[in-house]
Amino acid sequence: MTGNRVPIANHIDQDLLDSNPTILDHVNDAFDLDYDAITLPFTKPTWKTRWQRYCVSNENDVNKGRARASYIAGKSENVVQDRQTAKEAEVWRLTRVYDKNEVNVSKLDECESIIAFASDWLELDSPDEGIRFDSEMALKQEVAYASYLSIHTLILPAPKNRKHVADYARSVMAALDSTSYLQLSVMIPVSDPAELEQSGVSPALSEFKGDPSSTWEVWDAIRTLCDYSPRLGLALDLGQPLPPPCALKRWSSEPTRQIIIPANAFVGNAKGYPVLSKSCQEFIKEQIKTLPTIVLTETYEGIHKSGGSKAYVQYLRYMEKLSNDSATSVEQFASGYMDWLQAPLQPLLDNLDSSTYEIFEKDPIKYQKYEQATYLALLDKEPNSLTRIAVVGAGRGPLVQGAINAVEAAAEGRRIHIMAVEKNPNACVTLQGRMDEWNESKIASVELVFGDMRIIELEDEQKNDILISELLGSFGDNELSPECLDGAMRLLKPYGVSIPSYYTSYIAPLSSTKLYNEVMHMGDAKNAEMPYVVMFQAVNILSGMDKESNRKAVQQCWSYKHPSKYEFVMDRNGNPMTNYHNTRAAHLTFTIPYAGVLHGLAGYFEAHLYGNVWLSTHPERYDKEMLSWFPIYFPINTGVYLPTNSEVDVHLWRLTDNKKVWFEWSVEVFVKADEKRIKINQSKLHNHDAKYNRIEL
Ligand SMILES: C[S@@+](CC[C@H](N)C(=O)[O-])C[C@H]1O[C@@H](n2cnc3c(N)ncnc32)[C@H](O)[C@@H]1O
């Protein structure tokens, strides 16, 4: 979010529209009160009356839920319509035209700043088949009319009948298919109060048992049946009590386009002004990062004694400001890149642009940590001694500068000679430009070597005490640090030190409709079989800490150590004869405490630089201000449902031949019954044999 204005809409109900039907007046009033839009019911009660006359036999039956639809006119003894009404109904089904007085909006210029609620009496999931089909027809009519007016979003009434959720979803899909641009949002309550009550524990308490997931399960069923349509979103209704954190967290990975907050979801503070509960504030703060529209309803009802109708929007603007002010530098830096899929860099294959280096160099943490690690390594050298340092993959030189700063700080007569190795010919021009300045130092000298660290040759007396590199990718090893450093070990003296000395890759199962949608709608199946670098936002890590089995939520895959503790068979140039020793495999079991849909794997890394200096993107202990690495995302090409208390086995391989490195991955899902593991689902093997993605050596 960071700086982007959160859209807030005020709901104008039918009574307000009846007292002033001019939509633009309401829009302008809303703008004056610091709203960005209004929401309103799309159709009027007059349309409901006509539709019910056509499609429902009589009011009593509607109320009892026993209504019959007129489409069976003449075929059933339940039909109570006269021939004339039946005929009008058939004409409506054929033509689907509103009377002007049946809709609240009729002009294009009124529609720019409105979000419309579809008729709330539509029963797409009615137990009555006829009502369902006629509701679908009425919905398609609303969709067609909304598209005609260029309205961008229609919010659909919440499904009410779990048994017929497939009917609801099919109608929504039909409505989506009937238009090309209109977005549909399904209104879903954030919780089911009956379900919360059944658990017998106040949901606010952390010892809440069970997994109150019924409203999310309904949403999951609908969007899955609608094939994750990117035009289908969620309008989350906070009119119900918030569920416990485990269930609330689940909504964070869903495509929430609107959050509906009725005035009665606010509580009065000591002075009677409306405020949100602590847990609700936390939830909203997280949610508004993805900029859904907040829809405030019932603001005119006078529910709170102070502040009047504008107090609600003022309060939310205040929350927005607090949230912007507290954004970390990473959030500010990554604003606009959140949940954005980027192909991982291949700095070995490609020559990076100066602007890319410039972005790296903005990191306030990484270079400081390297400098600190180099300083500690130099302190371990004798005073009044010369230390030879190789900075391999020097880029535009920030690690060279860091080493010079470090030796100045280490003092006591310590001196360094730096060999800056870089294979990017363009970056070498920048490095040349810095040589004079560096060589002005009395205690440091710098030489520039253009070439590939795996190939350049060095006499024994030129070998280095310390080798500094930053070839780490988002998963640690995915920019080929292991392979490059294998070759660079020839530049290091026996018992020399590498910074970093080792690094570890971590993985966790992840849910994110946003990322899954992006991958699946790129239009090519291969996109679901390659890793991406992503600054995660609308994601939910599905695994939990399992104390019984001592399983962690985020687990370690593998590590690389430099210099390696093993001796390799070398070729004539002093490089390992094959890259076989750099293959890795991880088979990890994760516990899934709360149901969710698996859309992929989230990857992180940790690197030990020297002494007590570490770099980390691990979600439980990452450096909040570090900008250089976003996590990596390995997609799964189909959403895999994980029930509450299930287990997911993740299989991940780092494979190699002498030309390339690639990852393959798959998952299997198990539930436990009578101490046995029963397999219920699995994915395909992704990127088999580097079919879709490879990292060139
Ligand atoms: C991630 S950048 C880091 C640049 C710089 N050290 C920094 O931290 O800003 C990695 C650098 O290593 C260079 N590089 C990658 N593989 C190399 C190799 N085998 N030999 C020499 N340079 C290499 C790339 O061209 C790139 O400049």
The ligand as a Gaussian input file, in Angstrom:
#p B3LYP/6-31G(d) Opt

LIG

0 1
 C       24.178000     -10.346000      -7.387000
 S       25.423000      -9.471000      -8.205000
 C       26.285000      -8.753000      -6.856000
 C       27.099000      -7.583000      -7.249000
 C       27.817000      -6.873000      -6.087000
 N       28.791000      -7.734000      -5.470000
 C       26.826000      -6.373000      -5.076000
 O       26.709000      -6.998000      -4.025000
 O       26.187000      -5.361000      -5.333000
 C       26.488000     -10.781000      -8.701000
 C       27.612000     -10.315000      -9.556000
 O       28.444000     -11.425000      -9.803000
 C       28.835000     -11.426000     -11.164000
 N       29.121000     -12.820000     -11.486000
 C       28.252000     -13.849000     -11.477000
 N       28.871000     -14.984000     -11.784000
 C       30.167000     -14.668000     -12.001000
 C       31.300000     -15.429000     -12.374000
 N       31.215000     -16.740000     -12.584000
 N       32.467000     -14.797000     -12.472000
 C       32.568000     -13.462000     -12.259000
 N       31.525000     -12.691000     -11.926000
 C       30.336000     -13.292000     -11.797000
 C       27.657000     -10.843000     -11.890000
 O       28.013000     -10.312000     -13.142000
 C       27.220000      -9.775000     -10.903000
 O       27.909000      -8.594000     -11.134000

